[in-house]
Amino acid sequence: MPPKRSLAPAASPPPRGLISSFYHGIKSPENASVVRSVAVFAIATAFLSSSWTDYLLPPV
C-alpha cells in the first residue's frame, strides 16, 4: 500500500491594508476610465477656480 499523501490547503494571500487595497483598486484596468474622469474633473476645477481663467477671456 503506498503511503498517504498529505495535501496542504492552498495558502491564501495575506490581507491587504487600506492603502494597498486603495492603490490596487486605482491601478486596476477595470477602473481606468473612472480614475481618468475624476482626474480630468479635478484638474478642470482647479484651473477654473484659479486666476489662470483670465487667459480664457477675449482681449478687450
Predicted model as a PDB file, atoms N, CA, C, CB and O in Angstrom, pLDDT in the B-factor column:
MODEL        1                                                                  
ATOM      1  N   MET A   1       0.860  -1.164   0.000  1.00 69.00           N  
ATOM      2  CA  MET A   1       0.000   0.000   0.000  1.00 69.00           C  
ATOM      3  C   MET A   1       0.912   1.235   0.000  1.00 69.00           C  
ATOM      4  CB  MET A   1      -0.982  -0.007   1.238  1.00 69.00           C  
ATOM      5  O   MET A   1       1.802   1.336   0.845  1.00 69.00           O  
ATOM      6  N   PRO A   2       0.706   2.178  -0.937  1.00 71.00           N  
ATOM      7  CA  PRO A   2       1.541   3.381  -0.977  1.00 71.00           C  
ATOM      8  C   PRO A   2       1.219   4.302   0.203  1.00 71.00           C  
ATOM      9  CB  PRO A   2       1.340   4.134  -2.312  1.00 71.00           C  
ATOM     10  O   PRO A   2       0.097   4.301   0.709  1.00 71.00           O  
ATOM     11  N   PRO A   3       2.190   5.068   0.626  1.00 73.00           N  
ATOM     12  CA  PRO A   3       1.927   5.986   1.750  1.00 73.00           C  
ATOM     13  C   PRO A   3       0.928   7.063   1.347  1.00 73.00           C  
ATOM     14  CB  PRO A   3       3.238   6.639   2.237  1.00 73.00           C  
ATOM     15  O   PRO A   3       0.866   7.481   0.191  1.00 73.00           O  
ATOM     16  N   LYS A   4       0.163   7.494   2.316  1.00 78.00           N  
ATOM     17  CA  LYS A   4      -0.829   8.543   2.063  1.00 78.00           C  
ATOM     18  C   LYS A   4      -0.125   9.874   1.891  1.00 78.00           C  
ATOM     19  CB  LYS A   4      -1.864   8.621   3.213  1.00 78.00           C  
ATOM     20  O   LYS A   4       0.840  10.184   2.590  1.00 78.00           O  
ATOM     21  N   ARG A   5      -0.629  10.655   0.946  1.00 78.00           N  
ATOM     22  CA  ARG A   5      -0.063  11.983   0.721  1.00 78.00           C  
ATOM     23  C   ARG A   5      -0.911  13.016   1.444  1.00 78.00           C  
ATOM     24  CB  ARG A   5       0.023  12.305  -0.795  1.00 78.00           C  
ATOM     25  O   ARG A   5      -2.140  13.000   1.387  1.00 78.00           O  
ATOM     26  N   SER A   6      -0.245  13.867   2.090  1.00 72.00           N  
ATOM     27  CA  SER A   6      -0.943  14.937   2.795  1.00 72.00           C  
ATOM     28  C   SER A   6      -0.896  16.195   1.925  1.00 72.00           C  
ATOM     29  CB  SER A   6      -0.306  15.199   4.206  1.00 72.00           C  
ATOM     30  O   SER A   6       0.176  16.741   1.664  1.00 72.00           O  
ATOM     31  N   LEU A   7      -2.053  16.639   1.487  1.00 71.00           N  
ATOM     32  CA  LEU A   7      -2.125  17.848   0.682  1.00 71.00           C  
ATOM     33  C   LEU A   7      -2.468  19.023   1.589  1.00 71.00           C  
ATOM     34  CB  LEU A   7      -3.171  17.700  -0.458  1.00 71.00           C  
ATOM     35  O   LEU A   7      -3.526  19.068   2.215  1.00 71.00           O  
ATOM     36  N   ALA A   8      -1.557  19.949   1.635  1.00 69.00           N  
ATOM     37  CA  ALA A   8      -1.795  21.143   2.446  1.00 69.00           C  
ATOM     38  C   ALA A   8      -2.746  22.068   1.681  1.00 69.00           C  
ATOM     39  CB  ALA A   8      -0.447  21.877   2.787  1.00 69.00           C  
ATOM     40  O   ALA A   8      -2.649  22.172   0.458  1.00 69.00           O  
ATOM     41  N   PRO A   9      -3.647  22.728   2.371  1.00 72.00           N  
ATOM     42  CA  PRO A   9      -4.538  23.661   1.674  1.00 72.00           C  
ATOM     43  C   PRO A   9      -3.738  24.818   1.068  1.00 72.00           C  
ATOM     44  CB  PRO A   9      -5.618  24.204   2.642  1.00 72.00           C  
ATOM     45  O   PRO A   9      -2.706  25.228   1.597  1.00 72.00           O  
ATOM     46  N   ALA A  10      -4.240  25.321  -0.039  1.00 72.00           N  
ATOM     47  CA  ALA A  10      -3.553  26.432  -0.714  1.00 72.00           C  
ATOM     48  C   ALA A  10      -3.543  27.649   0.205  1.00 72.00           C  
ATOM     49  CB  ALA A  10      -4.242  26.779  -2.076  1.00 72.00           C  
ATOM     50  O   ALA A  10      -4.557  28.022   0.794  1.00 72.00           O  
ATOM     51  N   ALA A  11      -2.386  28.238   0.304  1.00 76.00           N  
ATOM     52  CA  ALA A  11      -2.246  29.407   1.176  1.00 76.00           C  
ATOM     53  C   ALA A  11      -2.911  30.605   0.518  1.00 76.00           C  
ATOM     54  CB  ALA A  11      -0.752  29.708   1.476  1.00 76.00           C  
ATOM     55  O   ALA A  11      -2.654  30.906  -0.648  1.00 76.00           O  
ATOM     56  N   SER A  12      -3.747  31.271   1.255  1.00 77.00           N  
ATOM     57  CA  SER A  12      -4.388  32.475   0.725  1.00 77.00           C  
ATOM     58  C   SER A  12      -3.446  33.651   0.920  1.00 77.00           C  
ATOM     59  CB  SER A  12      -5.761  32.741   1.419  1.00 77.00           C  
ATOM     60  O   SER A  12      -2.662  33.666   1.869  1.00 77.00           O  
ATOM     61  N   PRO A  13      -3.514  34.638   0.031  1.00 75.00           N  
ATOM     62  CA  PRO A  13      -2.625  35.793   0.197  1.00 75.00           C  
ATOM     63  C   PRO A  13      -2.968  36.558   1.469  1.00 75.00           C  
ATOM     64  CB  PRO A  13      -2.718  36.728  -1.023  1.00 75.00           C  
ATOM     65  O   PRO A  13      -4.122  36.574   1.896  1.00 75.00           O  
ATOM     66  N   PRO A  14      -1.982  37.180   2.064  1.00 80.00           N  
ATOM     67  CA  PRO A  14      -2.270  37.926   3.295  1.00 80.00           C  
ATOM     68  C   PRO A  14      -3.219  39.080   2.997  1.00 80.00           C  
ATOM     69  CB  PRO A  14      -0.964  38.456   3.937  1.00 80.00           C  
ATOM     70  O   PRO A  14      -3.197  39.629   1.895  1.00 80.00           O  
ATOM     71  N   PRO A  15      -4.044  39.450   3.958  1.00 82.00           N  
ATOM     72  CA  PRO A  15      -4.980  40.546   3.731  1.00 82.00           C  
ATOM     73  C   PRO A  15      -4.227  41.859   3.487  1.00 82.00           C  
ATOM     74  CB  PRO A  15      -5.937  40.691   4.930  1.00 82.00           C  
ATOM     75  O   PRO A  15      -3.198  42.133   4.106  1.00 82.00           O  
ATOM     76  N   ARG A  16      -4.767  42.649   2.577  1.00 82.00           N  
ATOM     77  CA  ARG A  16      -4.132  43.921   2.240  1.00 82.00           C  
ATOM     78  C   ARG A  16      -4.568  44.995   3.230  1.00 82.00           C  
ATOM     79  CB  ARG A  16      -4.480  44.343   0.794  1.00 82.00           C  
ATOM     80  O   ARG A  16      -5.643  44.932   3.826  1.00 82.00           O  
ATOM     81  N   GLY A  17      -3.703  45.965   3.376  1.00 91.00           N  
ATOM     82  CA  GLY A  17      -4.039  47.103   4.206  1.00 91.00           C  
ATOM     83  C   GLY A  17      -4.904  48.082   3.434  1.00 91.00           C  
ATOM     84  O   GLY A  17      -5.190  47.859   2.257  1.00 91.00           O  
ATOM     85  N   LEU A  18      -5.313  49.132   4.058  1.00 92.00           N  
ATOM     86  CA  LEU A  18      -6.192  50.120   3.444  1.00 92.00           C  
ATOM     87  C   LEU A  18      -5.509  50.815   2.274  1.00 92.00           C  
ATOM     88  CB  LEU A  18      -6.635  51.148   4.478  1.00 92.00           C  
ATOM     89  O   LEU A  18      -6.101  50.947   1.203  1.00 92.00           O  
ATOM     90  N   ILE A  19      -4.287  51.256   2.463  1.00 92.00           N  
ATOM     91  CA  ILE A  19      -3.573  51.971   1.397  1.00 92.00           C  
ATOM     92  C   ILE A  19      -3.267  51.030   0.242  1.00 92.00           C  
ATOM     93  CB  ILE A  19      -2.266  52.595   1.936  1.00 92.00           C  
ATOM     94  O   ILE A  19      -3.400  51.414  -0.920  1.00 92.00           O  
ATOM     95  N   SER A  20      -2.865  49.819   0.541  1.00 92.00           N  
ATOM     96  CA  SER A  20      -2.544  48.853  -0.507  1.00 92.00           C  
ATOM     97  C   SER A  20      -3.772  48.503  -1.337  1.00 92.00           C  
ATOM     98  CB  SER A  20      -1.952  47.587   0.103  1.00 92.00           C  
ATOM     99  O   SER A  20      -3.687  48.441  -2.564  1.00 92.00           O  
ATOM    100  N   SER A  21      -4.898  48.275  -0.697  1.00 91.00           N  
ATOM    101  CA  SER A  21      -6.110  47.949  -1.450  1.00 91.00           C  
ATOM    102  C   SER A  21      -6.588  49.147  -2.268  1.00 91.00           C  
ATOM    103  CB  SER A  21      -7.222  47.484  -0.498  1.00 91.00           C  
ATOM    104  O   SER A  21      -7.102  48.973  -3.372  1.00 91.00           O  
ATOM    105  N   PHE A  22      -6.425  50.353  -1.742  1.00 90.00           N  
ATOM    106  CA  PHE A  22      -6.782  51.561  -2.490  1.00 90.00           C  
ATOM    107  C   PHE A  22      -5.904  51.706  -3.725  1.00 90.00           C  
ATOM    108  CB  PHE A  22      -6.652  52.809  -1.600  1.00 90.00           C  
ATOM    109  O   PHE A  22      -6.398  52.021  -4.807  1.00 90.00           O  
ATOM    110  N   TYR A  23      -4.601  51.476  -3.566  1.00 92.00           N  
ATOM    111  CA  TYR A  23      -3.662  51.579  -4.684  1.00 92.00           C  
ATOM    112  C   TYR A  23      -3.977  50.543  -5.763  1.00 92.00           C  
ATOM    113  CB  TYR A  23      -2.218  51.402  -4.187  1.00 92.00           C  
ATOM    114  O   TYR A  23      -3.991  50.869  -6.950  1.00 92.00           O  
ATOM    115  N   HIS A  24      -4.226  49.315  -5.361  1.00 92.00           N  
ATOM    116  CA  HIS A  24      -4.538  48.269  -6.338  1.00 92.00           C  
ATOM    117  C   HIS A  24      -5.889  48.522  -6.995  1.00 92.00           C  
ATOM    118  CB  HIS A  24      -4.530  46.888  -5.668  1.00 92.00           C  
ATOM    119  O   HIS A  24      -6.084  48.150  -8.152  1.00 92.00           O  
ATOM    120  N   GLY A  25      -6.813  49.138  -6.292  1.00 90.00           N  
ATOM    121  CA  GLY A  25      -8.100  49.489  -6.889  1.00 90.00           C  
ATOM    122  C   GLY A  25      -7.971  50.564  -7.947  1.00 90.00           C  
ATOM    123  O   GLY A  25      -8.645  50.518  -8.976  1.00 90.00           O  
ATOM    124  N   ILE A  26      -7.100  51.538  -7.694  1.00 91.00           N  
ATOM    125  CA  ILE A  26      -6.879  52.605  -8.672  1.00 91.00           C  
ATOM    126  C   ILE A  26      -6.151  52.068  -9.895  1.00 91.00           C  
ATOM    127  CB  ILE A  26      -6.079  53.760  -8.044  1.00 91.00           C  
ATOM    128  O   ILE A  26      -6.474  52.451 -11.020  1.00 91.00           O  
ATOM    129  N   LYS A  27      -5.190  51.201  -9.700  1.00 92.00           N  
ATOM    130  CA  LYS A  27      -4.377  50.684 -10.801  1.00 92.00           C  
ATOM    131  C   LYS A  27      -5.092  49.602 -11.609  1.00 92.00           C  
ATOM    132  CB  LYS A  27      -3.078  50.133 -10.261  1.00 92.00           C  
ATOM    133  O   LYS A  27      -4.576  49.162 -12.637  1.00 92.00           O  
ATOM    134  N   SER A  28      -6.253  49.176 -11.167  1.00 93.00           N  
ATOM    135  CA  SER A  28      -6.983  48.127 -11.867  1.00 93.00           C  
ATOM    136  C   SER A  28      -7.451  48.620 -13.238  1.00 93.00           C  
ATOM    137  CB  SER A  28      -8.184  47.658 -11.027  1.00 93.00           C  
ATOM    138  O   SER A  28      -7.981  49.726 -13.343  1.00 93.00           O  
ATOM    139  N   PRO A  29      -7.265  47.825 -14.279  1.00 94.00           N  
ATOM    140  CA  PRO A  29      -7.709  48.240 -15.620  1.00 94.00           C  
ATOM    141  C   PRO A  29      -9.217  48.447 -15.708  1.00 94.00           C  
ATOM    142  CB  PRO A  29      -7.286  47.208 -16.644  1.00 94.00           C  
ATOM    143  O   PRO A  29      -9.689  49.188 -16.570  1.00 94.00           O  
ATOM    144  N   GLU A  30      -9.973  47.801 -14.827  1.00 95.00           N  
ATOM    145  CA  GLU A  30     -11.425  47.958 -14.843  1.00 95.00           C  
ATOM    146  C   GLU A  30     -11.839  49.371 -14.430  1.00 95.00           C  
ATOM    147  CB  GLU A  30     -12.076  46.931 -13.919  1.00 95.00           C  
ATOM    148  O   GLU A  30     -12.894  49.854 -14.842  1.00 95.00           O  
ATOM    149  N   ASN A  31     -11.015  50.032 -13.621  1.00 94.00           N  
ATOM    150  CA  ASN A  31     -11.357  51.348 -13.101  1.00 94.00           C  
ATOM    151  C   ASN A  31     -10.639  52.480 -13.827  1.00 94.00           C  
ATOM    152  CB  ASN A  31     -11.041  51.410 -11.637  1.00 94.00           C  
ATOM    153  O   ASN A  31     -10.712  53.628 -13.389  1.00 94.00           O  
ATOM    154  N   ALA A  32      -9.952  52.185 -14.918  1.00 95.00           N  
ATOM    155  CA  ALA A  32      -9.132  53.188 -15.596  1.00 95.00           C  
ATOM    156  C   ALA A  32      -9.964  54.372 -16.076  1.00 95.00           C  
ATOM    157  CB  ALA A  32      -8.402  52.560 -16.773  1.00 95.00           C  
ATOM    158  O   ALA A  32      -9.533  55.515 -15.924  1.00 95.00           O  
ATOM    159  N   SER A  33     -11.127  54.139 -16.644  1.00 95.00           N  
ATOM    160  CA  SER A  33     -11.929  55.242 -17.167  1.00 95.00           C  
ATOM    161  C   SER A  33     -12.467  56.120 -16.036  1.00 95.00           C  
ATOM    162  CB  SER A  33     -13.087  54.701 -18.010  1.00 95.00           C  
ATOM    163  O   SER A  33     -12.555  57.338 -16.189  1.00 95.00           O  
ATOM    164  N   VAL A  34     -12.822  55.521 -14.923  1.00 96.00           N  
ATOM    165  CA  VAL A  34     -13.327  56.293 -13.784  1.00 96.00           C  
ATOM    166  C   VAL A  34     -12.215  57.146 -13.193  1.00 96.00           C  
ATOM    167  CB  VAL A  34     -13.916  55.357 -12.704  1.00 96.00           C  
ATOM    168  O   VAL A  34     -12.427  58.319 -12.887  1.00 96.00           O  
ATOM    169  N   VAL A  35     -11.037  56.566 -13.031  1.00 95.00           N  
ATOM    170  CA  VAL A  35      -9.895  57.299 -12.468  1.00 95.00           C  
ATOM    171  C   VAL A  35      -9.522  58.454 -13.385  1.00 95.00           C  
ATOM    172  CB  VAL A  35      -8.678  56.359 -12.261  1.00 95.00           C  
ATOM    173  O   VAL A  35      -9.241  59.555 -12.913  1.00 95.00           O  
ATOM    174  N   ARG A  36      -9.518  58.212 -14.688  1.00 96.00           N  
ATOM    175  CA  ARG A  36      -9.191  59.265 -15.663  1.00 96.00           C  
ATOM    176  C   ARG A  36     -10.226  60.392 -15.607  1.00 96.00           C  
ATOM    177  CB  ARG A  36      -9.120  58.676 -17.097  1.00 96.00           C  
ATOM    178  O   ARG A  36      -9.861  61.567 -15.650  1.00 96.00           O  
ATOM    179  N   SER A  37     -11.500  60.047 -15.514  1.00 97.00           N  
ATOM    180  CA  SER A  37     -12.550  61.060 -15.455  1.00 97.00           C  
ATOM    181  C   SER A  37     -12.445  61.918 -14.199  1.00 97.00           C  
ATOM    182  CB  SER A  37     -13.916  60.400 -15.513  1.00 97.00           C  
ATOM    183  O   SER A  37     -12.611  63.137 -14.261  1.00 97.00           O  
ATOM    184  N   VAL A  38     -12.174  61.296 -13.079  1.00 97.00           N  
ATOM    185  CA  VAL A  38     -12.026  62.050 -11.824  1.00 97.00           C  
ATOM    186  C   VAL A  38     -10.813  62.964 -11.897  1.00 97.00           C  
ATOM    187  CB  VAL A  38     -11.897  61.091 -10.617  1.00 97.00           C  
ATOM    188  O   VAL A  38     -10.860  64.096 -11.416  1.00 97.00           O  
ATOM    189  N   ALA A  39      -9.729  62.488 -12.493  1.00 97.00           N  
ATOM    190  CA  ALA A  39      -8.518  63.310 -12.612  1.00 97.00           C  
ATOM    191  C   ALA A  39      -8.763  64.514 -13.509  1.00 97.00           C  
ATOM    192  CB  ALA A  39      -7.350  62.475 -13.163  1.00 97.00           C  
ATOM    193  O   ALA A  39      -8.343  65.622 -13.176  1.00 97.00           O  
ATOM    194  N   VAL A  40      -9.433  64.321 -14.637  1.00 98.00           N  
ATOM    195  CA  VAL A  40      -9.729  65.441 -15.545  1.00 98.00           C  
ATOM    196  C   VAL A  40     -10.663  66.437 -14.871  1.00 98.00           C  
ATOM    197  CB  VAL A  40     -10.358  64.928 -16.862  1.00 98.00           C  
ATOM    198  O   VAL A  40     -10.484  67.645 -15.021  1.00 98.00           O  
ATOM    199  N   PHE A  41     -11.647  65.955 -14.139  1.00 98.00           N  
ATOM    200  CA  PHE A  41     -12.557  66.848 -13.429  1.00 98.00           C  
ATOM    201  C   PHE A  41     -11.809  67.662 -12.374  1.00 98.00           C  
ATOM    202  CB  PHE A  41     -13.689  66.047 -12.774  1.00 98.00           C  
ATOM    203  O   PHE A  41     -12.052  68.861 -12.235  1.00 98.00           O  
ATOM    204  N   ALA A  42     -10.912  67.030 -11.638  1.00 97.00           N  
ATOM    205  CA  ALA A  42     -10.154  67.744 -10.607  1.00 97.00           C  
ATOM    206  C   ALA A  42      -9.248  68.798 -11.224  1.00 97.00           C  
ATOM    207  CB  ALA A  42      -9.323  66.762  -9.777  1.00 97.00           C  
ATOM    208  O   ALA A  42      -9.135  69.903 -10.694  1.00 97.00           O  
ATOM    209  N   ILE A  43      -8.601  68.471 -12.339  1.00 97.00           N  
ATOM    210  CA  ILE A  43      -7.723  69.443 -12.996  1.00 97.00           C  
ATOM    211  C   ILE A  43      -8.534  70.610 -13.549  1.00 97.00           C  
ATOM    212  CB  ILE A  43      -6.918  68.770 -14.127  1.00 97.00           C  
ATOM    213  O   ILE A  43      -8.128  71.765 -13.415  1.00 97.00           O  
ATOM    214  N   ALA A  44      -9.677  70.321 -14.170  1.00 96.00           N  
ATOM    215  CA  ALA A  44     -10.522  71.387 -14.715  1.00 96.00           C  
ATOM    216  C   ALA A  44     -11.055  72.282 -13.606  1.00 96.00           C  
ATOM    217  CB  ALA A  44     -11.687  70.793 -15.514  1.00 96.00           C  
ATOM    218  O   ALA A  44     -11.095  73.501 -13.768  1.00 96.00           O  
ATOM    219  N   THR A  45     -11.457  71.711 -12.502  1.00 96.00           N  
ATOM    220  CA  THR A  45     -11.961  72.503 -11.381  1.00 96.00           C  
ATOM    221  C   THR A  45     -10.861  73.388 -10.807  1.00 96.00           C  
ATOM    222  CB  THR A  45     -12.529  71.586 -10.286  1.00 96.00           C  
ATOM    223  O   THR A  45     -11.097  74.557 -10.501  1.00 96.00           O  
ATOM    224  N   ALA A  46      -9.667  72.838 -10.661  1.00 95.00           N  
ATOM    225  CA  ALA A  46      -8.556  73.625 -10.133  1.00 95.00           C  
ATOM    226  C   ALA A  46      -8.200  74.766 -11.088  1.00 95.00           C  
ATOM    227  CB  ALA A  46      -7.328  72.726  -9.892  1.00 95.00           C  
ATOM    228  O   ALA A  46      -7.906  75.875 -10.641  1.00 95.00           O  
ATOM    229  N   PHE A  47      -8.224  74.507 -12.389  1.00 94.00           N  
ATOM    230  CA  PHE A  47      -7.898  75.540 -13.366  1.00 94.00           C  
ATOM    231  C   PHE A  47      -8.956  76.641 -13.381  1.00 94.00           C  
ATOM    232  CB  PHE A  47      -7.759  74.925 -14.760  1.00 94.00           C  
ATOM    233  O   PHE A  47      -8.624  77.826 -13.387  1.00 94.00           O  
ATOM    234  N   LEU A  48     -10.225  76.248 -13.385  1.00 93.00           N  
ATOM    235  CA  LEU A  48     -11.297  77.237 -13.475  1.00 93.00           C  
ATOM    236  C   LEU A  48     -11.464  78.048 -12.193  1.00 93.00           C  
ATOM    237  CB  LEU A  48     -12.597  76.550 -13.809  1.00 93.00           C  
ATOM    238  O   LEU A  48     -12.049  79.131 -12.227  1.00 93.00           O  
ATOM    239  N   SER A  49     -10.972  77.555 -11.080  1.00 94.00           N  
ATOM    240  CA  SER A  49     -11.072  78.324  -9.845  1.00 94.00           C  
ATOM    241  C   SER A  49      -9.806  79.135  -9.580  1.00 94.00           C  
ATOM    242  CB  SER A  49     -11.348  77.396  -8.673  1.00 94.00           C  
ATOM    243  O   SER A  49      -9.704  79.804  -8.551  1.00 94.00           O  
ATOM    244  N   SER A  50      -8.856  79.082 -10.486  1.00 93.00           N  
ATOM    245  CA  SER A  50      -7.618  79.835 -10.298  1.00 93.00           C  
ATOM    246  C   SER A  50      -7.666  81.135 -11.094  1.00 93.00           C  
ATOM    247  CB  SER A  50      -6.399  78.991 -10.720  1.00 93.00           C  
ATOM    248  O   SER A  50      -8.637  81.406 -11.801  1.00 93.00           O  
ATOM    249  N   SER A  51      -6.621  81.925 -10.974  1.00 92.00           N  
ATOM    250  CA  SER A  51      -6.554  83.184 -11.708  1.00 92.00           C  
ATOM    251  C   SER A  51      -6.163  82.966 -13.171  1.00 92.00           C  
ATOM    252  CB  SER A  51      -5.560  84.128 -11.039  1.00 92.00           C  
ATOM    253  O   SER A  51      -6.162  83.918 -13.951  1.00 92.00           O  
ATOM    254  N   TRP A  52      -5.836  81.754 -13.552  1.00 88.00           N  
ATOM    255  CA  TRP A  52      -5.454  81.453 -14.923  1.00 88.00           C  
ATOM    256  C   TRP A  52      -6.646  81.515 -15.876  1.00 88.00           C  
ATOM    257  CB  TRP A  52      -4.809  80.082 -14.992  1.00 88.00           C  
ATOM    258  O   TRP A  52      -6.460  81.494 -17.093  1.00 88.00           O  
ATOM    259  N   THR A  53      -7.844  81.590 -15.354  1.00 89.00           N  
ATOM    260  CA  THR A  53      -9.024  81.658 -16.224  1.00 89.00           C  
ATOM    261  C   THR A  53      -9.074  82.993 -16.969  1.00 89.00           C  
ATOM    262  CB  THR A  53     -10.314  81.463 -15.400  1.00 89.00           C  
ATOM    263  O   THR A  53      -9.810  83.130 -17.947  1.00 89.00           O  
ATOM    264  N   ASP A  54      -8.301  83.969 -16.515  1.00 89.00           N  
ATOM    265  CA  ASP A  54      -8.267  85.252 -17.225  1.00 89.00           C  
ATOM    266  C   ASP A  54      -7.739  85.082 -18.649  1.00 89.00           C  
ATOM    267  CB  ASP A  54      -7.398  86.263 -16.459  1.00 89.00           C  
ATOM    268  O   ASP A  54      -8.050  85.887 -19.528  1.00 89.00           O  
ATOM    269  N   TYR A  55      -6.952  84.049 -18.875  1.00 88.00           N  
ATOM    270  CA  TYR A  55      -6.418  83.799 -20.218  1.00 88.00           C  
ATOM    271  C   TYR A  55      -7.515  83.288 -21.166  1.00 88.00           C  
ATOM    272  CB  TYR A  55      -5.262  82.780 -20.150  1.00 88.00           C  
ATOM    273  O   TYR A  55      -7.338  83.315 -22.384  1.00 88.00           O  
ATOM    274  N   LEU A  56      -8.621  82.834 -20.625  1.00 88.00           N  
ATOM    275  CA  LEU A  56      -9.712  82.373 -21.462  1.00 88.00           C  
ATOM    276  C   LEU A  56     -10.592  83.510 -21.971  1.00 88.00           C  
ATOM    277  CB  LEU A  56     -10.547  81.392 -20.703  1.00 88.00           C  
ATOM    278  O   LEU A  56     -11.320  83.351 -22.951  1.00 88.00           O  
ATOM    279  N   LEU A  57     -10.518  84.659 -21.298  1.00 87.00           N  
ATOM    280  CA  LEU A  57     -11.352  85.793 -21.692  1.00 87.00           C  
ATOM    281  C   LEU A  57     -10.773  86.464 -22.942  1.00 87.00           C  
ATOM    282  CB  LEU A  57     -11.467  86.815 -20.532  1.00 87.00           C  
ATOM    283  O   LEU A  57      -9.554  86.543 -23.092  1.00 87.00           O  
ATOM    284  N   PRO A  58     -11.631  86.942 -23.831  1.00 87.00           N  
ATOM    285  CA  PRO A  58     -11.129  87.630 -25.024  1.00 87.00           C  
ATOM    286  C   PRO A  58     -10.553  88.993 -24.623  1.00 87.00           C  
ATOM    287  CB  PRO A  58     -12.265  87.802 -26.086  1.00 87.00           C  
ATOM    288  O   PRO A  58     -11.010  89.614 -23.664  1.00 87.00           O  
ATOM    289  N   PRO A  59      -9.549  89.444 -25.370  1.00 85.00           N  
ATOM    290  CA  PRO A  59      -8.968  90.759 -25.035  1.00 85.00           C  
ATOM    291  C   PRO A  59      -9.995  91.865 -25.303  1.00 85.00           C  
ATOM    292  CB  PRO A  59      -7.662  91.017 -25.860  1.00 85.00           C  
ATOM    293  O   PRO A  59     -10.786  91.782 -26.243  1.00 85.00           O  
ATOM    294  N   VAL A  60      -9.967  92.869 -24.483  1.00 79.00           N  
ATOM    295  CA  VAL A  60     -10.950  93.967 -24.601  1.00 79.00           C  
ATOM    296  C   VAL A  60     -10.313  95.189 -25.232  1.00 79.00           C  
ATOM    297  CB  VAL A  60     -11.532  94.335 -23.219  1.00 79.00           C  
ATOM    298  O   VAL A  60     -10.979  96.209 -25.412  1.00 79.00           O  
TER     299      VAL A  60                                                      
ENDMDL                                                                          
END                                                                             
